[in-house]
């Protein structure tokens, strides 16, 4: 997986933050690559942010 950008935006609002520098994208890519799927059903609150992965 090669990330080109990550865009975070609040659910209620228009503030948007885009990460597209190589160092930050590498850090996120490492985090995603090392994630471990947990069994079960996720029961969490409504998210405050949306994340778009490009």
C-alpha positions as CSV (number, residue, x, y, z in Angstrom):
1,X,0.0,0.0,0.0
2,X,1.4,3.4,-1.0
3,X,-0.2,6.4,0.7
4,X,-0.4,9.6,-1.2
5,X,-2.4,11.6,1.4
6,X,-4.5,11.4,4.5
7,X,-7.3,13.9,5.0
8,X,-9.0,14.4,8.4
9,X,-12.2,16.4,8.7
10,X,-14.5,17.0,11.6
11,X,-18.0,15.3,11.3
12,X,-19.7,18.6,12.1
13,X,-17.7,21.4,10.4
14,X,-15.5,22.1,7.5
15,X,-12.0,22.2,9.2
16,X,-9.8,19.9,7.1
17,X,-6.3,18.7,7.7
18,X,-4.3,17.1,5.0
19,X,-1.1,15.1,5.5
20,X,0.9,14.5,2.4
21,X,4.6,14.8,3.4
22,X,6.6,11.6,3.1
23,X,7.7,11.4,6.7
24,X,4.1,11.6,8.1
25,X,2.7,9.2,5.5
26,X,5.4,6.7,6.3
27,X,4.5,6.9,10.0
28,X,0.8,6.3,9.3
29,X,1.7,3.5,6.8
30,X,3.7,1.8,9.6
31,X,0.8,2.1,12.0
32,X,-1.7,0.6,9.5
33,X,0.7,-2.2,8.4
34,X,1.2,-3.3,12.0
35,X,-2.4,-3.2,13.1
36,X,-3.9,-6.4,14.4
37,X,-7.5,-7.3,13.8
38,X,-9.4,-7.9,17.0
39,X,-12.3,-10.4,17.0
40,X,-15.8,-9.4,18.0
41,X,-18.1,-6.5,17.4
42,X,-17.0,-2.9,17.8
43,X,-19.3,-0.9,20.1
44,X,-18.1,2.6,20.1
45,X,-19.5,6.1,20.0
46,X,-20.1,8.1,16.9
47,X,-16.7,9.3,15.5
48,X,-15.7,13.0,15.8
49,X,-13.6,12.9,12.6
50,X,-13.6,11.3,9.1
51,X,-10.4,10.1,7.6
52,X,-9.9,9.7,3.9
53,X,-7.0,7.6,2.7
54,X,-5.6,8.5,-0.8
